[in-house]
Amino acid sequence: MILMKDITRDGNPVLRHVGKKLTFPLSEHYQQLANDMMEYLINSQDPKIAEKHQLRAGVGLAAPQVGESVQMASLLVPDDQGNIIFKETFVNPEIISESVRQVCLSEGEGCLSVDKVIDGYVPRPDKLTIHYFTVDGEEKTIRLKDYPAIVASHEIDHLNGHLFYDRINKQNPFALADDTIVIS
């Protein structure tokens, strides 16, 4: 079981590397890693389990965040009522198209690997088309928008050595393009 002590923190070089692509079939190690990452997300969203193990809630977890520089990320995205609207583990994901219109969260973003609050809007594409493989090696292409697209973009950034605060405008952290969608 992944615990907070297992989460790689900002400053560790693995978070700034481009993860290596995985080959199929996935080894037992990487299959277990995928299971463990999704289990962390499920546990972190369960108030009783999260409190018992002192887990910070997460909607996504990328392999570099647990010290593995590979192209794998798990997403477990709930809606406002806590119902899961997107659940998947991406292997070797690629964003093949993205909207010009941007979206951001009104409260900004956080990250399990970043222990401090960093204020500012994190603009991302409102719509993404992503090509990826499942843990079982099934090839898929999906289109995400709004909050699921934000989460996917955040996790794919991790696989490419980027952290959310890299996207914040350094001169004016709350500046946005006029047509940016702000999600509460």
MDAnalysis code that builds the backbone (N, CA, C; Angstrom):
import MDAnalysis as mda
import numpy as np

u = mda.Universe.empty(552, n_residues=184, atom_resindex=np.repeat(np.arange(184), 3), trajectory=True)
u.add_TopologyAttr("name", ["N", "CA", "C"] * 184)
u.add_TopologyAttr("resid", np.arange(1, 185))
u.add_TopologyAttr("resname", ["MET", "ILE", "LEU", "MET", "LYS", "ASP", "ILE", "THR", "ARG", "ASP", "GLY", "ASN", "PRO", "VAL", "LEU", "ARG", "HIS", "VAL", "GLY", "LYS", "LYS", "LEU", "THR", "PHE", "PRO", "LEU", "SER", "GLU", "HIS", "TYR", "GLN", "GLN", "LEU", "ALA", "ASN", "ASP", "MET", "MET", "GLU", "TYR", "LEU", "ILE", "ASN", "SER", "GLN", "ASP", "PRO", "LYS", "ILE", "ALA", "GLU", "LYS", "HIS", "GLN", "LEU", "ARG", "ALA", "GLY", "VAL", "GLY", "LEU", "ALA", "ALA", "PRO", "GLN", "VAL", "GLY", "GLU", "SER", "VAL", "GLN", "MET", "ALA", "SER", "LEU", "LEU", "VAL", "PRO", "ASP", "ASP", "GLN", "GLY", "ASN", "ILE", "ILE", "PHE", "LYS", "GLU", "THR", "PHE", "VAL", "ASN", "PRO", "GLU", "ILE", "ILE", "SER", "GLU", "SER", "VAL", "ARG", "GLN", "VAL", "CYS", "LEU", "SER", "GLU", "GLY", "GLU", "GLY", "CYS", "LEU", "SER", "VAL", "ASP", "LYS", "VAL", "ILE", "ASP", "GLY", "TYR", "VAL", "PRO", "ARG", "PRO", "ASP", "LYS", "LEU", "THR", "ILE", "HIS", "TYR", "PHE", "THR", "VAL", "ASP", "GLY", "GLU", "GLU", "LYS", "THR", "ILE", "ARG", "LEU", "LYS", "ASP", "TYR", "PRO", "ALA", "ILE", "VAL", "ALA", "SER", "HIS", "GLU", "ILE", "ASP", "HIS", "LEU", "ASN", "GLY", "HIS", "LEU", "PHE", "TYR", "ASP", "ARG", "ILE", "ASN", "LYS", "GLN", "ASN", "PRO", "PHE", "ALA", "LEU", "ALA", "ASP", "ASP", "THR", "ILE", "VAL", "ILE", "SER"])
u.atoms.positions = np.array([
    [0.843, -1.197, 0.000],
    [0.000, 0.000, 0.000],
    [0.883, 1.253, 0.000],
    [0.606, 2.132, -0.945],
    [1.348, 3.395, -1.012],
    [0.826, 4.319, 0.082],
    [1.748, 4.898, 0.852],
    [1.425, 5.864, 1.896],
    [2.084, 7.198, 1.551],
    [1.778, 8.233, 2.297],
    [2.362, 9.551, 2.015],
    [3.890, 9.521, 2.085],
    [4.456, 8.680, 2.945],
    [5.914, 8.602, 3.043],
    [6.541, 8.066, 1.745],
    [5.737, 7.410, 0.902],
    [6.228, 6.848, -0.351],
    [6.139, 7.829, -1.519],
    [5.475, 8.966, -1.307],
    [5.299, 9.949, -2.376],
    [6.581, 10.774, -2.529],
    [7.099, 10.808, -3.742],
    [8.294, 11.591, -4.064],
    [7.951, 13.077, -3.962],
    [8.794, 13.824, -3.270],
    [8.523, 15.242, -3.037],
    [9.294, 16.138, -4.002],
    [8.707, 17.341, -4.202],
    [9.312, 18.370, -5.045],
    [10.770, 18.565, -4.629],
    [11.651, 18.640, -5.613],
    [13.083, 18.745, -5.353],
    [13.810, 17.466, -5.730],
    [13.097, 16.337, -5.740],
    [13.693, 15.072, -6.170],
    [13.811, 15.100, -7.694],
    [15.001, 14.824, -8.236],
    [15.205, 14.920, -9.690],
    [14.277, 14.045, -10.529],
    [13.775, 12.946, -9.990],
    [12.907, 12.065, -10.784],
    [11.667, 12.810, -11.281],
    [11.232, 13.827, -10.548],
    [10.054, 14.588, -10.951],
    [10.320, 15.491, -12.150],
    [11.577, 15.694, -12.496],
    [11.926, 16.571, -13.622],
    [12.454, 15.796, -14.835],
    [12.377, 14.470, -14.778],
    [12.812, 13.645, -15.912],
    [11.617, 13.264, -16.771],
    [11.869, 13.044, -18.054],
    [10.852, 12.474, -18.933],
    [10.875, 10.971, -18.695],
    [9.721, 10.413, -18.324],
    [9.640, 8.989, -18.035],
    [9.847, 8.148, -19.292],
    [10.409, 6.957, -19.096],
    [10.631, 6.085, -20.262],
    [9.344, 5.358, -20.612],
    [9.190, 5.090, -21.902],
    [8.018, 4.354, -22.375],
    [8.112, 2.914, -21.902],
    [6.965, 2.324, -21.629],
    [6.896, 0.934, -21.205],
    [6.575, 0.041, -22.394],
    [6.982, -1.228, -22.305],
    [6.692, -2.197, -23.356],
    [5.716, -3.237, -22.818],
    [5.014, -3.876, -23.732],
    [3.995, -4.863, -23.378],
    [4.441, -6.265, -23.767],
    [3.987, -7.267, -23.019],
    [3.146, -7.130, -21.835],
    [3.932, -6.496, -20.694],
    [3.215, -5.765, -19.838],
    [3.867, -5.140, -18.690],
    [4.396, -6.222, -17.752],
    [5.545, -5.939, -17.172],
    [6.101, -6.864, -16.178],
    [5.186, -6.889, -14.954],
    [5.341, -7.914, -14.130],
    [4.558, -7.990, -12.884],
    [4.790, -6.747, -12.039],
    [6.029, -6.258, -12.030],
    [6.357, -5.063, -11.245],
    [5.479, -3.878, -11.663],
    [5.373, -3.635, -12.982],
    [4.603, -2.481, -13.443],
    [3.097, -2.714, -13.324],
    [2.645, -3.953, -13.452],
    [1.230, -4.249, -13.202],
    [0.889, -3.956, -11.740],
    [1.790, -4.358, -10.842],
    [1.568, -4.108, -9.413],
    [1.620, -2.611, -9.121],
    [2.551, -1.902, -9.756],
    [2.641, -0.457, -9.570],
    [1.329, 0.211, -9.978],
    [0.764, -0.198, -11.109],
    [-0.516, 0.369, -11.567],
    [-1.607, 0.092, -10.534],
    [-1.659, -1.122, -10.028],
    [-2.658, -1.469, -9.007],
    [-2.463, -0.635, -7.744],
    [-1.210, -0.498, -7.319],
    [-0.913, 0.258, -6.099],
    [-1.263, 1.733, -6.239],
    [-0.995, 2.312, -7.418],
    [-1.305, 3.734, -7.628],
    [-2.821, 3.957, -7.591],
    [-3.580, 3.080, -8.258],
    [-5.042, 3.232, -8.237],
    [-5.570, 2.997, -6.823],
    [-5.003, 2.027, -6.116],
    [-5.431, 1.756, -4.740],
    [-5.205, 2.988, -3.860],
    [-4.075, 3.685, -4.054],
    [-3.834, 4.909, -3.284],
    [-4.963, 5.910, -3.527],
    [-5.325, 6.124, -4.797],
    [-6.365, 7.106, -5.115],
    [-7.700, 6.713, -4.488],
    [-8.059, 5.448, -4.590],
    [-9.313, 4.972, -3.996],
    [-9.288, 5.189, -2.488],
    [-8.210, 4.779, -1.849],
    [-8.094, 4.937, -0.392],
    [-8.088, 6.397, 0.026],
    [-7.411, 7.239, -0.754],
    [-7.289, 8.654, -0.387],
    [-8.617, 9.391, -0.491],
    [-9.540, 8.853, -1.293],
    [-10.857, 9.482, -1.440],
    [-11.887, 8.903, -0.475],
    [-11.494, 7.904, 0.305],
    [-12.367, 7.322, 1.318],
    [-12.004, 7.974, 2.658],
    [-12.912, 8.796, 3.216],
    [-12.556, 9.563, 4.426],
    [-12.015, 8.714, 5.586],
    [-12.598, 7.553, 5.836],
    [-12.148, 6.721, 6.958],
    [-10.755, 6.162, 6.717],
    [-10.520, 5.620, 5.527],
    [-9.199, 5.050, 5.213],
    [-8.153, 6.165, 5.170],
    [-8.516, 7.296, 4.553],
    [-7.579, 8.416, 4.439],
    [-7.164, 8.921, 5.818],
    [-8.130, 9.028, 6.729],
    [-7.803, 9.502, 8.075],
    [-6.933, 8.485, 8.811],
    [-7.288, 7.217, 8.715],
    [-6.543, 6.165, 9.403],
    [-5.071, 6.146, 8.975],
    [-4.815, 6.320, 7.668],
    [-3.449, 6.237, 7.141],
    [-2.828, 7.602, 6.840],
    [-3.551, 8.687, 7.212],
    [-3.057, 10.057, 6.991],
    [-2.707, 10.306, 5.517],
    [-3.642, 9.958, 4.630],
    [-3.442, 10.136, 3.193],
    [-4.040, 11.462, 2.739],
    [-3.271, 12.194, 1.923],
    [-3.835, 13.379, 1.276],
    [-4.668, 12.902, 0.096],
    [-5.846, 13.494, -0.062],
    [-6.733, 13.099, -1.152],
    [-6.088, 13.405, -2.494],
    [-6.233, 12.465, -3.418],
    [-5.693, 12.647, -4.760],
    [-6.670, 12.177, -5.803],
    [-6.615, 12.797, -6.974],
    [-7.433, 12.382, -8.117],
    [-6.559, 11.810, -9.231],
    [-5.253, 11.945, -9.071],
    [-4.318, 11.397, -10.039],
    [-2.987, 11.127, -9.366],
    [-2.283, 10.120, -9.872],
    [-0.964, 9.787, -9.345],
    [-0.131, 9.231, -10.492],
    [1.000, 9.866, -10.742],
    [1.885, 9.451, -11.825],
    [3.073, 8.676, -11.257],
    [3.580, 7.738, -12.038],
    [4.684, 6.888, -11.586],
    [5.877, 7.690, -11.036],
    [6.272, 8.819, -11.659],
    [7.390, 9.569, -11.076],
    [7.128, 10.028, -9.634],
    [5.864, 10.154, -9.268],
    [5.528, 10.586, -7.910],
    [5.771, 9.493, -6.872],
    [6.038, 8.286, -7.336],
    [6.426, 7.204, -6.428],
    [7.809, 6.681, -6.813],
    [8.595, 7.558, -7.457],
    [9.991, 7.267, -7.723],
    [10.288, 6.456, -8.967],
    [9.288, 6.226, -9.819],
    [9.465, 5.412, -11.028],
    [9.388, 6.309, -12.259],
    [10.497, 6.462, -12.967],
    [10.538, 7.346, -14.127],
    [10.057, 6.609, -15.380],
    [8.744, 6.306, -15.386],
    [8.120, 5.614, -16.519],
    [6.803, 6.313, -16.878],
    [6.318, 6.034, -18.087],
    [5.119, 6.672, -18.626],
    [3.848, 5.935, -18.171],
    [3.490, 6.124, -16.906],
    [2.271, 5.521, -16.371],
    [1.659, 6.465, -15.348],
    [0.330, 6.639, -15.430],
    [-0.376, 7.495, -14.471],
    [-1.782, 6.958, -14.262],
    [-2.240, 6.984, -13.020],
    [-3.602, 6.567, -12.678],
    [-4.446, 7.792, -12.372],
    [-5.708, 7.750, -12.815],
    [-6.652, 8.844, -12.593],
    [-7.938, 8.274, -12.017],
    [-8.462, 8.937, -11.008],
    [-9.739, 8.579, -10.392],
    [-10.448, 9.897, -10.105],
    [-11.289, 10.322, -11.051],
    [-11.860, 11.667, -11.023],
    [-13.329, 11.622, -10.611],
    [-13.652, 12.237, -9.448],
    [-15.052, 12.298, -9.010],
    [-15.727, 13.586, -9.489],
    [-17.059, 13.548, -9.509],
    [-17.810, 14.776, -9.752],
    [-18.060, 15.472, -8.406],
    [-18.883, 16.514, -8.411],
    [-19.151, 17.284, -7.188],
    [-19.792, 16.453, -6.081],
    [-20.510, 15.392, -6.457],
    [-21.181, 14.547, -5.473],
    [-20.323, 13.358, -5.046],
    [-19.109, 13.258, -5.569],
    [-18.239, 12.152, -5.203],
    [-18.393, 10.913, -6.074],
    [-19.235, 11.000, -7.119],
    [-19.387, 9.882, -8.054],
    [-18.221, 9.884, -9.030],
    [-17.645, 8.719, -9.281],
    [-16.486, 8.634, -10.177],
    [-16.943, 8.836, -11.622],
    [-16.357, 9.843, -12.291],
    [-16.707, 10.121, -13.683],
    [-15.619, 9.675, -14.650],
    [-14.414, 9.426, -14.130],
    [-13.353, 8.900, -14.987],
    [-12.377, 8.108, -14.139],
    [-12.127, 6.863, -14.556],
    [-11.190, 5.994, -13.848],
    [-10.374, 5.242, -14.899],
    [-9.055, 5.430, -14.870],
    [-8.200, 4.760, -15.856],
    [-6.743, 4.872, -15.426],
    [-5.959, 3.907, -15.855],
    [-4.506, 4.022, -15.757],
    [-3.980, 4.143, -17.173],
    [-3.310, 5.264, -17.435],
    [-2.699, 5.514, -18.741],
    [-1.305, 4.898, -18.763],
    [-0.981, 4.202, -19.839],
    [0.385, 3.763, -20.083],
    [0.800, 4.379, -21.415],
    [1.954, 5.022, -21.428],
    [2.492, 5.698, -22.616],
    [1.487, 6.678, -23.241],
    [0.861, 7.553, -22.439],
    [-0.133, 8.469, -23.015],
    [0.510, 9.572, -23.845],
    [-0.210, 9.956, -24.887],
    [0.202, 11.089, -25.719],
    [-1.009, 11.958, -25.977],
    [-0.849, 13.254, -25.787],
    [-1.913, 14.192, -26.142],
    [-1.784, 14.417, -27.642],
    [-2.820, 14.017, -28.397],
    [-2.725, 14.137, -29.855],
    [-3.426, 15.386, -30.375],
    [-4.322, 15.958, -29.563],
    [-4.868, 17.277, -29.911],
    [-5.401, 17.926, -28.641],
    [-5.447, 19.242, -28.683],
    [-5.958, 19.993, -27.533],
    [-6.633, 21.257, -28.016],
    [-7.615, 21.699, -27.247],
    [-8.346, 22.909, -27.607],
    [-7.481, 24.138, -27.386],
    [-7.811, 25.186, -28.131],
    [-7.160, 26.475, -27.923],
    [-7.703, 27.101, -26.638],
    [-9.019, 26.942, -26.414],
    [-9.633, 27.495, -25.200],
    [-9.021, 26.815, -23.973],
    [-8.733, 27.634, -22.978],
    [-8.117, 27.156, -21.745],
    [-9.163, 27.033, -20.637],
    [-8.805, 26.235, -19.625],
    [-9.639, 26.040, -18.448],
    [-8.713, 26.031, -17.241],
    [-9.244, 26.401, -16.085],
    [-8.460, 26.304, -14.855],
    [-9.405, 26.153, -13.677],
    [-8.863, 25.730, -12.566],
    [-9.639, 25.610, -11.336],
    [-9.582, 26.930, -10.579],
    [-10.719, 27.367, -10.045],
    [-10.765, 28.660, -9.354],
    [-9.841, 28.697, -8.145],
    [-9.662, 27.540, -7.492],
    [-8.799, 27.499, -6.303],
    [-7.346, 27.165, -6.639],
    [-7.026, 27.079, -7.919],
    [-5.680, 26.675, -8.314],
    [-5.535, 25.171, -8.213],
    [-4.316, 24.674, -8.334],
    [-4.061, 23.239, -8.268],
    [-3.137, 22.920, -7.111],
    [-3.204, 21.680, -6.697],
    [-2.280, 21.156, -5.708],
    [-1.679, 19.881, -6.271],
    [-0.771, 19.302, -5.519],
    [-0.082, 18.105, -5.984],
    [0.417, 17.340, -4.771],
    [0.266, 16.026, -4.798],
    [0.743, 15.205, -3.691],
    [2.246, 15.357, -3.482],
    [2.971, 15.706, -4.537],
    [4.430, 15.856, -4.448],
    [4.866, 17.242, -4.006],
    [3.935, 18.181, -3.943],
    [4.262, 19.566, -3.572],
    [3.573, 19.863, -2.245],
    [4.376, 20.039, -1.193],
    [3.833, 20.183, 0.155],
    [3.362, 21.592, 0.502],
    [3.697, 22.576, -0.310],
    [3.263, 23.939, 0.013],
    [2.184, 24.391, -0.975],
    [1.396, 25.358, -0.532],
    [0.379, 25.950, -1.402],
    [1.075, 26.944, -2.318],
    [0.812, 26.839, -3.614],
    [1.359, 27.791, -4.577],
    [0.168, 28.434, -5.264],
    [-0.058, 29.714, -4.949],
    [-1.220, 30.424, -5.468],
    [-1.043, 30.790, -6.932],
    [-2.177, 30.770, -7.646],
    [-2.197, 31.185, -9.037],
    [-3.037, 30.244, -9.866],
    [-3.529, 30.776, -10.976],
    [-4.285, 29.950, -11.912],
    [-3.328, 29.099, -12.722],
    [-3.779, 27.887, -13.026],
    [-2.984, 26.944, -13.813],
    [-3.762, 26.669, -15.103],
    [-3.563, 27.517, -16.131],
    [-4.327, 27.318, -17.363],
    [-3.890, 26.054, -18.107],
    [-4.896, 25.309, -18.565],
    [-4.670, 24.075, -19.321],
    [-5.702, 24.021, -20.453],
    [-5.467, 23.184, -21.453],
    [-6.475, 23.049, -22.515],
    [-7.798, 22.519, -21.942],
    [-8.923, 23.100, -22.390],
    [-10.232, 22.659, -21.907],
    [-10.596, 21.272, -22.440],
    [-10.130, 20.946, -23.639],
    [-10.413, 19.640, -24.232],
    [-9.111, 19.004, -24.696],
    [-9.003, 17.710, -24.459],
    [-7.825, 16.944, -24.871],
    [-8.261, 15.674, -25.575],
    [-7.520, 15.283, -26.586],
    [-7.652, 13.947, -27.153],
    [-6.357, 13.232, -26.812],
    [-6.499, 12.088, -26.156],
    [-5.339, 11.360, -25.631],
    [-5.319, 9.953, -26.201],
    [-4.165, 9.576, -26.698],
    [-3.935, 8.202, -27.163],
    [-3.082, 7.531, -26.096],
    [-3.462, 6.324, -25.686],
    [-2.735, 5.625, -24.622],
    [-3.004, 4.134, -24.698],
    [-2.346, 3.402, -23.829],
    [-2.584, 1.977, -23.669],
    [-3.078, 1.745, -22.247],
    [-3.928, 0.726, -22.079],
    [-4.340, 0.311, -20.745],
    [-3.236, -0.580, -20.175],
    [-3.353, -0.933, -18.918],
    [-2.388, -1.824, -18.272],
    [-2.343, -3.172, -18.997],
    [-3.483, -3.577, -19.578],
    [-3.553, -4.850, -20.308],
    [-3.029, -4.747, -21.735],
    [-2.635, -3.546, -22.161],
    [-2.075, -3.370, -23.497],
    [-3.084, -2.985, -24.557],
    [-4.337, -2.713, -24.134],
    [-5.354, -2.285, -25.095],
    [-5.081, -0.844, -25.506],
    [-5.097, -0.594, -26.806],
    [-4.849, 0.746, -27.337],
    [-6.162, 1.523, -27.354],
    [-6.134, 2.758, -26.844],
    [-7.347, 3.573, -26.775],
    [-7.043, 5.015, -27.151],
    [-8.074, 5.681, -27.648],
    [-8.034, 7.124, -27.860],
    [-9.317, 7.676, -27.257],
    [-9.176, 8.666, -26.375],
    [-10.342, 9.249, -25.717],
    [-10.274, 10.765, -25.799],
    [-11.433, 11.371, -25.583],
    [-11.530, 12.829, -25.542],
    [-12.055, 13.201, -24.159],
    [-11.357, 14.088, -23.497],
    [-11.760, 14.557, -22.170],
    [-11.958, 16.060, -22.216],
    [-12.854, 16.561, -21.351],
    [-13.019, 18.013, -21.256],
    [-13.239, 18.418, -19.810],
    [-13.021, 19.688, -19.559],
    [-13.214, 20.288, -18.242],
    [-12.355, 19.590, -17.178],
    [-12.940, 19.249, -16.022],
    [-12.145, 18.745, -14.897],
    [-11.348, 17.478, -15.246],
    [-11.946, 16.461, -15.888],
    [-11.123, 15.298, -16.259],
    [-9.937, 15.666, -17.164],
    [-10.112, 16.647, -18.048],
    [-9.005, 17.088, -18.907],
    [-7.909, 17.758, -18.078],
    [-8.297, 18.527, -17.068],
    [-7.318, 19.165, -16.180],
    [-6.484, 18.098, -15.478],
    [-7.171, 17.097, -14.913],
    [-6.473, 16.035, -14.188],
    [-5.532, 15.276, -15.132],
    [-6.019, 14.930, -16.316],
    [-5.185, 14.196, -17.281],
    [-3.967, 15.022, -17.684],
    [-4.165, 16.299, -17.940],
    [-3.057, 17.177, -18.319],
    [-2.024, 17.264, -17.192],
    [-2.500, 17.386, -15.955],
    [-1.618, 17.460, -14.782],
    [-0.758, 16.193, -14.693],
    [-1.396, 15.027, -14.840],
    [-0.650, 13.769, -14.714],
    [0.302, 13.547, -15.887],
    [-0.124, 13.882, -17.093],
    [0.762, 13.735, -18.257],
    [1.942, 14.695, -18.142],
    [1.711, 15.877, -17.568],
    [2.835, 16.788, -17.292],
    [3.884, 16.082, -16.427],
    [3.436, 15.361, -15.387],
    [4.381, 14.634, -14.526],
    [5.253, 13.677, -15.337],
    [4.669, 13.035, -16.325],
    [5.408, 12.041, -17.115],
    [6.449, 12.702, -18.013],
    [6.306, 14.018, -18.180],
    [7.225, 14.772, -19.029],
    [8.107, 15.736, -18.235],
    [8.155, 15.538, -16.916],
    [9.062, 16.313, -16.081],
    [8.586, 17.696, -15.692],
    [7.267, 17.930, -15.775],
    [6.723, 19.247, -15.440],
    [5.840, 19.167, -14.197],
    [5.817, 20.245, -13.428],
    [4.936, 20.361, -12.269],
    [3.928, 21.479, -12.526],
    [2.797, 21.428, -11.834],
    [1.700, 22.351, -12.123],
    [2.114, 23.812, -12.057],
    [2.995, 24.155, -11.129],
    [3.342, 25.572, -10.963],
    [4.190, 26.108, -12.114],
    [4.709, 25.212, -12.965],
    [5.421, 25.670, -14.169],
    [4.479, 26.419, -15.103],
    [3.179, 26.144, -15.019],
    [2.182, 26.762, -15.901],
    [1.627, 28.084, -15.356],
    [1.942, 28.421, -14.122],
    [1.436, 29.662, -13.521],
    [2.237, 30.845, -14.066],
    [1.533, 31.907, -14.452],
    [2.170, 33.121, -14.947],
    [3.024, 33.713, -13.828],
    [4.332, 33.795, -14.039],
    [5.257, 34.255, -12.981],
    [5.062, 35.729, -12.629],
    [4.729, 36.577, -13.643],
    [4.561, 38.008, -13.387],
    [3.212, 38.309, -12.733],
    [2.167, 37.589, -13.169],
    [0.822, 37.832, -12.640],
    [0.121, 36.480, -12.489],
    [0.249, 35.840, -11.310],
    [-0.264, 34.484, -11.111],
    [-1.765, 34.309, -11.354],
    [-2.516, 35.416, -11.335],
    [-3.960, 35.298, -11.536],
    [-4.408, 35.889, -12.875],
    [-3.462, 36.051, -13.802],
    [-3.809, 36.532, -15.155],
    [-4.307, 35.348, -15.977],
    [-5.345, 35.609, -16.767],
    [-5.913, 34.590, -17.643],
    [-6.310, 35.208, -18.983],
    [-6.295, 34.405, -20.022],
    [-6.833, 34.846, -21.309],
    [-8.327, 35.086, -21.140],
    [-8.884, 36.019, -21.936],
    [-10.275, 36.431, -21.769],
    [-11.289, 35.293, -21.831],
    [-11.062, 34.316, -22.700],
    [-12.079, 33.262, -22.873],
    [-11.792, 32.009, -22.023],
    [-10.898, 32.123, -21.036],
    [-10.579, 30.983, -20.176],
    [-11.793, 30.632, -19.306],
    [-12.084, 29.348, -19.230],
    [-13.165, 28.844, -18.383],
    [-12.589, 28.611, -16.986],
    [-13.231, 29.164, -15.970],
    [-12.796, 28.967, -14.598],
    [-13.820, 28.064, -13.907],
    [-13.361, 26.904, -13.463],
    [-14.234, 25.909, -12.823],
    [-14.123, 26.046, -11.310],
    [-15.267, 26.139, -10.653],
    [-15.275, 26.243, -9.188],
    [-15.144, 24.878, -8.548],
])
